[in-house]
């Protein structure tokens, strides 16, 4: 069993991730970012932004100049870019492979973008690259197409019977190190 406490070891919280990525987006889009711009973009108060930014400044992730313009430190920019990349990869994986509707894929990717490891994000990226490259290799395309799921229907009774049975089989396989169905 994995150590659940690793969840608390993420570099930033969900809220801080949104603040960092918003500052990055504002800098890329308009060349500057202020507390009021971040608040407007996130739909929250300037006071809420200031509270979060205080912690991010103390950690050296956000820098504020004499004119109250915000920027990201090298580490802040690295984290913001990583979160944005993870969101894009996860959203594409959910949408393209699992058939999740765009709006749900976007919401779910937002929920976990700052939580998954760099290793998992790289693996997702590698898988998506394989899907892209398979378009030129008909045999590989056929194999990868067989892995794709049909579009997911909204579920009000999760888990469904089939999903629950699969989870139990997978759990047994993981705990025994072998495939119980063979």
N, C-alpha and C positions, 0 to 999 in steps of 0.2 A: 504494500500500500504506500502511496506517495505521501510526502510530508505536506499536509494541508497548510502548514504555517508559511510555506513558500509563497502563498497567495499574498501575504502581507509584505513580501520583500520586493514588490514591483517598484520601479523607479518613481512612478507618479500615480496619483489617484485618478479616477475617472474624470473628476472635475479639473484637476491640474492638466490632464492630457488635453482636454478641450481648450483650456486657456493657452497652452503652448502651441497647439496646432492653429488656433485662431490668430495668435500673434504672427505666426509664420505666414499664414494665408494673407493677412492684412499687409504685412511687409512686402510680400510678392505682388499683391494686387494693387496697392496704392502707395507703396514705398515708405509708409510709416504706420505706427500703431500707437494709440493712446488708450487709457483706461476706458474712456467713453466709447471708443470704437469697439473694444472688446466686449463691453457690456451690451451695446446695441446688437452686435453680431450674435452673441449668445442668448440674448433676450433676458438678461438679468440686470440687477442694479449695479451701479458703479461701486457701491459699498461692498457687494459680494465679490466683485472682481478684485477690489483692493485687498480684501482679506486673503484671497487665494494668491494674489501676486506677491504679497508680503512674504509668504512661505517660499515661493519660487525665487524671489530675490535673495532671501537668506541662504538658499541652497545654491546660489550662483547660477541659476538657470535663466533668469530674466534680469535684464539691466535696464535701468531708467536713467535718462540723461537730464540735464538741467532744464530742458524744455518740456519735460514730462513725456517724452517719446520713449516707447518701449522697444527693446530689441532682445534677441536671444543670444546667450553666450554660446560658445562652440558646443558645449555639452547640451545646452537647451535645444539648440538647432538639431543636433544629432538625435536627441530623443523625439522631438517633434516630427522630423522626417521619418524616423523609424515607425512611429505610431501611424502616420499618414500612409506609409507603404503597407503596413500590416492591414489597415482598414481596407485599402484597395484590393489587396490579395484575398482577404477573407470574404469580402463582398463578392468578388469574381468567383471564388470557389463555391460559395453558397448559391449564387445565381446560375453559373455555367454548368456546374457539376451536379449540384443537388436540386436544381430547378426551382429554387426558392424565388418568389416574386421580388422584384427590385426593391420595393419599399421595405419589405421584411428583411431582405439581405442587408440593406443599409442599416436598419435599426440594430440587427443582431451583431453586425460587424462593429458598430459603434460601442456596443456593450463589452466586447472582448478585445478590442484592438490594443489596449494598453496592458492586457493581462497575459497574452500568449508569449511564449519565448521566441527569441530570434531564430532558434533552431526550427521550431514549428513553422514560422513564417517562411523561412528559406525552403523548407520541404514543400509547403503550399505553392511557393513560387516555382519550384522545380517541376511540380506536377502540372501547373498551368502552362509552363513553357513546353512541356511534353505534349499537352493538348494542342497548343499552337503549332508545334512542329509536325504533329501527326497529320495535319491537313495535306502534307506533301507525300506521305507514306500511307497508301491505302490500307495496307495490312495493319499497321499500328493504329490508324484511325479507327478501324473496325473494332480492335481490342478496347481502345479507350472509349469508344462510343458505347460499348456494352457495359462499361462501368458507370456511365452517366445514368442518373436517376430520372424517372419521369417527373414532370412538374409536380411539386408538392402541393397538396390540397391543405387548406387550413384545418387544423385539428383542434377539436374542443375536448376530446377524450384522450389526452396523451398519458401514457403510451398506448398505442393500439396493440392489439393482441400479437400481431406479427412482429412489431418492433420490440415488444417486451420479450417474446420468445427468443428473438435474435440476441438481445442484450444478455439474457441468461446463458445462451450458448457461448457467446463471446467471453462472458465472465468465467465460465467453467474452463474454457480454452486457456485464458490468461492464467488462471490459478493452477492449472495442471500442466501448463506448458505444451499442451497438445490439442489437437482438434477433436472434441468429443463426438462429432458427427461421423468420424471415420472409423 
